[in-house]
C-alpha cells in the first residue's frame, strides 16, 4: 500500500512529516511512502534517518501552500503545490491515500475538486476527534459546512458511524444530534425535520445536549460546522486551562515539587483522551478517495498515527461501505 505524505504541511515541516512517515514505514511492513514537496528539501530531511529506500519515493512539488493563502490558492495560484500534485497523484492511482497537516481549507477544496464525491454523497464533511470518558469519539461536522440540510445531517451521521466503527473500533456506535434539549420538538425547524430523518437509523439515540458530550452519551456527535468548530476549539483549550488552574491552586497551598509532580502525573493520565496524537488526523468523509488532515502543530507521533489511520481506512474499505449504505 502506498500513502502519499505532504512533506511541507504544518508548523514543523519537513521534520515532522518526514520523521512521522519514516516511523510509520518502520512499523508497517506492507507500507510504501510517497513524499510530496520540494525534492531537495525532502532528500535533506530523509538523509537524517535510516529507512528502506526501496519503499520510499518523492514527488517533486515546488510550491508550498501557507496558512496565509486562500483555500482556492491550491487550484488557482499554486497548481504545483504538494497538496495539488499529491491529490492528483492519488486520483491517478499512484497511491492509495494522501495525508497532510497543512492548510485544512485548501486540502478540503482540492480533495473535493480532484477526487470528487462518493456516489450518492450530497457534500463531503470533516469530522474531528473529540474526548470523552470512554475515549475519543467523533464530532461531525467540525467546520467544513457551516449550515446543513436535512439530507446532510443524515449522510454525515452515516459516514461518522462507519468511520467510528471501522477506525475507532466502537461496536454499533450511537449517534446523537446536538440540540438545546432532548425532546424531539426542540430546536430549529431543520433540527426537527432532521430528527425525523435520523430516526431511520437504528443507531440514532435522539437529541443530546452539551452536557452529554464529555460523558459519552453518544459516539457520534452530530451538528453543523458552525457549532462543531466552536465546540472543537473549546475542547482543545481544556487541557492547558486545567493545567494552569491546578498549578495556581498548588502554588496557593505551597505544594512542594514532589507533590506537584505527582499531581501533574495524575492530571496527564486523566486528560489522555484529549490527546489528538493517538489518532493523528481525520479524513474528509464523502470524497472519492482517502484524504486525511491533521492539526497544524502535529508532532512526529501524530503524523505517524495519521498515516496508520489512513492505512486502516483503506484496509477497511470505508468509502466502499459508505457508498453501499447510501445507495
N, C-alpha and C positions, 0 to 999 in steps of 0.2 A: 504494500500500500504506500502511495506517495502523498505526502501532505506538504503543501506549499506554505512557507513561513515568511511573512512580511518582516524583513530584517531591519527596516528603518522606521518602524512604528513605535509610538510611545515615548516616554520621557527618557528612557535609558537605552537607546539604540546605538550601535548594533550589539552592544554587550549582552543585554538580557535576552533578546530574541534568539541570538545565535547560541548563547550558553544554554538556554532552556531547550532549544532544539537539539543540541548535542546530548543533553541529559536524557531527553525522550528517546533519542536514537539508541542510546546505550541500554535503555530499559525495555525497548520493544524490538525484538529480533526481526520481525517482518516489516518494520518501518523504513521508508526511504524519505529523504527530505529534499525539497527544492527551495532554497533560499532566494528570495526576490529582493532586489535592491541594487545599488551601485556595486559592480563586481569587485573593484579593488577594496572597497570598504569591507565587504563580506570576507574576502580572502584574508585580509589582515586580521580580522577577528577570529576566523577559523584556525589560523596559524597558532593561536594560543591554546588550542585544545587537541586532545587525542581522540580520534574518531575513525570510523571506517569510511575512507574516502570513496569507496565504490558505491556507497549508499547515499551520497550527497551530491547534489548538482546545484548550479547557480543560474538564475535567470537575470540577466543584466537589465536593470530598470534605473535609468539615471536621475529621474526626478523624484523628489520627496514631497509628500503631502504634509504640510504643517498644520497645527491646530488653528492657525490664523487664516488658513484657506477656507473658502466656502465649500459646502458639501458638493456642489456641482463642479468644482475645480478638477475633480478626477475625470470628468467627461469632456470639459471644455479647454482648460488651460494646461493640464498636466497629464496628457494622454500616455506618457511614458513613465508614469509613476509605478511604484511597487504594487499598489492596490489595483490599478487598472490592468497592468500586464499579468499580475498574479491571478486575478479572477478570469481574465480571458484565457489564460493557460488552463485553468480548471474547466472552463466551458469547452475548450478544445479536447478535453480528455487526457491532458498530460499529467494531471494529478487528481486525487480523489477529494481534496478539500483544501481550503485556504484559511489561515488563521492570522490575525493581526491584533495588535494592541494600539493601533493608530487611531485616526480620525473616525469616530463612530458614524457621523453623518455621511461622510464620503464613502465609507465602506458599505453602508446600507444602500445609498444611491447606486453605487457601482454594482453591488450584488443583485439588486433588482433589475437593473438595465442589462447587464451582461449574462446573468444566469437565468433571468426570467422567473416566473412563478410556477409552483407546482400546479398541475391541472386541478381546477376546482377551487383554488385559493383566491379569495377576494383581494387580500392585500397582505404582504409579509409583515411580520412583527418582530420585536426583540424582547426577549424575556430577561429577567435578572435573577440571580441567586439571592435569596433572602433568608436570614437566620431565623430559626425557631427553636423551641425547647426540644424538638425531635430531630434537630439537624437542619441543614439547608433545604429550602424548598424554592418554588418558582413564583415570581411576581411578573405578571404579564397583562398589559403592555407596559414596558418600562420607559417609554418616551418616543417611540417611532411614530405612533399615531395619536395625536392629542385628543381627538374625538373619535368615537366608534359608532358604527351602525349595529343593528341587531345581529345581522349575519356575521359580523366581525367578532362580536363577543363569543358567538357560538364556535366559530372556527379557531379563535385563539384559545378557547377552552380545550378543544380537541388537541391542538398542537402542543399546548402546555402539558396536557395529560400524558400524551405519548412520550414527550421528552422526559418528563418526571419518572415515568415507569421504566423506560428503556435506559436512560443515562444515570439518573439518580437512584435507580433500583428501588423505588417505592411501589409496592404492590397495590393495585387498584387505587390510585391517588384520588383524593377527594377534591372537588372543585368548589370554590366559594366565590360568590360575587360580592365584591366590596361595596357596601352601601351604608346609609345612615341609620339603618335598623334592620332587624332580622325578618320582619314581616314582609310578605310578598308585595304588598301595596305601597311600600316605602320607596322613596327616591323619585328621580325624574321619569318622564314618560319612556325614554329609551331604556332605562334600567328596568322598568316594569315590564315592557314588552320583551326585553332580552331575558328576563327571569323566566317568562313563559316558554321561550325558545329553548333555554338551557335545561328545562325540565325533561327534554327529550333524552338527555344524557343520564345514564344510570349513576354516574359518579358525582352528579351535581347535588350538593347538600343544601343549596339555598343561599340566602344573603348572609354575609358575615360583616362584622364591624371591625373598626381599627384595633380594638382590644383582643380580637381573636387571632391576629396575625402571629405575634411572637408566641402565643400559646398553642399554635399549630392546630387550630380547629379544622383547617383545610391544608391541602398540599399544593394546590394551585390557587394563587390569589389573583383573581380576575378583576381588572379595572382598565380605565382609559389611560393613555400615555401621559396626559397632563397630571393626573393624580398619582400615577405609578412612578413617574420620575421624581416628584416631590417626596414621595414616601421612600424611594430608594436613596436619595441624597440624605434624608433624615436618618435612615438606618445606618448609613456609612459614617455618620458623625458620632454614633453612640459609643463605640469603644474608646475613642480619645477623650470624650467628655467624661465618661465613667472613670477613666484613669486619673484625670485631673481632679475630679471631685473626691475620689478616695485619697489621693495624695494630700489634698488640702486638709482632710479630716485627720489623717495620720500625723501631719505636722502640728495640728492643734493639740493633739494629746501627747506630743513629743515622743512618738514611737521611735525606737532605736532601729538601726539599719537591719538587724536580723528580722525583726518583726515586719518591717516594710517589705523586705524581700519575700517573706512567707505570704504576706497579703497579696502582693502583686503576682506571685506564682499561682495562687488560687484564682485571682481575678483573670489571669491569662487563660487558665484552663476553662473557667466558667464562660469566657467570651469566645471560645474557639469556633463556635458556629458562625460568628460574624466574619470569619476569615475566608475571603473570596479565593484565596490562593489554592484551596483544596480542589476547587473545580476549575479555576483558571479563567474561564470565559464562557460565553453562551452563544448559541447560533442565532442567525436571523432565520427564524422559523417561517416557512412558506416559500422561500426561494428554492429554485430547482437546482440545488447543489448544497454543498456544505461550506458555509462561510461563518467563521467564529470571530467574535470580537471580545477583547479583554480590556481590563482597566488600563488607562494610560500610564499609570505608575506601577505596572505589573513587575513583580520580582522574577528572578530566574525560575523559581519553583512554580509560580503562577503560569508562566509561559509553557513550561514542561507539562503541567497538568491540563492546560487548554489543548495542547496537541493531543494528549491522551484522550480527552473528552471528544475531540474531533474524530479520532480513530474509532472510538466506541460508537459514535453517531453513524459512521459509515458501516461498521460491522453489523450494527443492529438494524440497518436499513430504515432509519427513522423516517426519511422522506417517502419511502415506498409505503410505509404504514399510514402516514398522514394522507396520502393520495387515496389509498384503499378505503379509509374511513369516510372521506368527504365525497367520494364518487360512487 
